[in-house]
Amino acid sequence: MRVLLRGGPGDGQVVDGAGETVVWRSCLYERTGELDSRRGEQVRVYRHRLDCCEGFGRGAEDRCE
């Protein structure tokens, strides 16, 4: 399934993913109820979690809990 990332460093990226969360380059994105259309296909929208990105001093070390 293709998903759209909103916010954070991956904003606007369409990537493969499914489930409640998607990890993109050490950043966590959480599933929303929103859908968007990209290149003629419906994609689920995932929002960036600010507290869960290596750039914010978190990520693999803290396991984003």
Residue pairs with C-beta under 8 A, 6 or more apart in sequence:
1 16
1 17
1 18
1 43
1 44
2 14
2 15
2 16
2 17
2 38
2 41
2 43
3 14
3 15
3 16
3 17
3 18
3 22
3 29
3 31
3 43
3 44
3 45
3 46
4 12
4 13
4 14
4 36
4 38
4 43
4 44
4 45
4 46
5 11
5 12
5 13
5 14
5 15
5 22
5 24
5 29
5 46
5 48
6 12
6 29
6 32
6 45
6 46
6 47
6 48
7 29
7 47
7 48
7 50
8 27
8 29
8 48
8 50
8 53
9 25
9 27
9 48
9 53
9 55
10 24
10 25
10 27
10 29
10 48
11 48
13 24
14 38
14 39
14 43
15 22
15 24
17 29
17 46
19 31
20 30
20 31
21 28
21 29
21 30
21 31
21 46
22 28
22 29
22 31
22 46
23 29
26 53
26 54
26 55
26 59
26 60
27 48
27 49
27 52
27 53
27 54
27 55
27 59
28 48
28 49
28 52
28 53
28 64
29 46
29 47
29 48
29 49
30 46
30 47
30 49
31 44
31 46
32 44
32 45
32 46
32 47
34 44
34 45
35 42
35 43
35 44
35 45
36 42
36 43
36 45
37 43
49 64
50 56
51 58
51 64
52 58
52 59
52 64
53 59
54 60
58 64
